Amino acid sequence: MNLSERDHNLIWHPFTQQQTAAPNIAITHGKGALLYDEYGNEYIDAVSSWWTNLFGHANPEIAEAVKKQLDTLEHVIFAGFTHQPAIELSEKLLDLLPSTQSRVFFSDNGSTCVEVALKMAIQYWHNQNIEKTTIIAFKNAYHGDTFGAMSVGARGVFNRPFESYMFEVKFVDLPTDDNIEQVLADFTRIVQNNKTAAFIFEPLVQGSAGMLMYKAEYLDKLLEIAQQHEVICIADEVMTGFGRTGKIFATDYLQHKPDIFCLSKGITGGFLPLGVTTCTQQIYEAFLSEDKLKTFFHGHSYTGNPLACAAANASIGLLQTSVFKLQTLIEWQTELSSDLKSHPKIENLRQLGTIVAFEVKTDADYNLLQDMP
Ligand SMILES: Cc1ncc(COP(=O)(O)O)c(C=O)c1O
């Protein structure tokens, strides 16, 4: 039996209807933008392995950093203990993030760093005995597959069985040139009752919704209103972070800075799973107390894994020294966009930094994300 057949007999794959899906392609190795299967066929990894990979597969610098870390410390419990790679990474991240960010909390993936952000925001108010419980999110949002992350995401075919278990969220439209005044009015109406705990958003691009892009200027207006009403603003930069939009973070395009950041995917250059949630000093201080009940009781076994932190340190190092490569990539993408623009099957072509997206006209009469029966 080949690898694909052995897989087929044993493994349940994500987002896959096992009965009808084609056999999974068994990848044996990767190099740069290419992946190779068990028969030596070559594939271009255009989705960057679910948007995680920044510098290509088997990047030698990141591989070397992980190998070095393997010989020293592979893992240690992160409650009561700490280590150099996590400290170094926290320093690096706080240098890159707005100066208002002051604390770094580790988890394992995009969903868990969002879960942490939501719990931090909710408990921030709880610890101060302030009753603020409403959460605002954008329609069509995707923030992950755990329950909190699902709750703040679009309700639809992917999470229908769980709908009655999710908490209530106020959804507002993604702002466009046509609806901005209405969105601002809807948003203001929600926050005016002073019961809103947090506003969570994917800055400038809703990735899983189909790379829906919106203007920094409009997000800025929403953040301004939110911050006037003391609503905690959570930027989910899981997809947009680490250069994807042309700046290190998509929120670098904004005047108003979020209170909490969610980071994952590209943070390790696509080598190892890691989630990070950062927050302001003000949020952090609401958890400092002689009262043990004000503690943030959250953690995962692999929190702050040293190998993942070592990969992230190497990856961020590369990001900082390869700004010119990022520019070159953006220029290639711009060239590609202008070539594709006139193609008769392509519509709504859009670009932000390294992200180019478009719709392909087909005969399908439904949108999988929104209208599938
Ligand atoms: C914006 C955003 N947030 C959160 C997640 C969830 O990340 P993970 O798949 O690592 O749980 C994703 C995944 O695509 C994402 O795009």
PDBQT file of the ligand as one rigid body, heavy atoms in Angstrom, charges set to zero:
ROOT
HETATM    1  C1  LIG A 401      -8.152  35.318  10.893  1.00  0.00    +0.000 C 
HETATM    2  C2  LIG A 401      -8.042  33.932  11.444  1.00  0.00    +0.000 A 
HETATM    3  N1  LIG A 401      -8.163  33.742  12.763  1.00  0.00    +0.000 NA
HETATM    4  C3  LIG A 401      -8.052  32.517  13.317  1.00  0.00    +0.000 A 
HETATM    5  C4  LIG A 401      -7.818  31.408  12.538  1.00  0.00    +0.000 A 
HETATM    6  C5  LIG A 401      -7.716  30.049  13.162  1.00  0.00    +0.000 C 
HETATM    7  O1  LIG A 401      -6.403  29.603  13.147  1.00  0.00    +0.000 OA
HETATM    8  P1  LIG A 401      -6.069  28.059  13.366  1.00  0.00    +0.000 P 
HETATM    9  O2  LIG A 401      -6.492  27.356  12.117  1.00  0.00    +0.000 OA
HETATM   10  O3  LIG A 401      -4.601  28.016  13.583  1.00  0.00    +0.000 OA
HETATM   11  O4  LIG A 401      -6.833  27.589  14.568  1.00  0.00    +0.000 OA
HETATM   12  C6  LIG A 401      -7.684  31.561  11.151  1.00  0.00    +0.000 A 
HETATM   13  C7  LIG A 401      -7.437  30.405  10.281  1.00  0.00    +0.000 C 
HETATM   14  O5  LIG A 401      -7.550  30.439   9.082  1.00  0.00    +0.000 OA
HETATM   15  C8  LIG A 401      -7.798  32.855  10.579  1.00  0.00    +0.000 A 
HETATM   16  O6  LIG A 401      -7.701  33.065   9.261  1.00  0.00    +0.000 OA
ENDROOT
TORSDOF 0
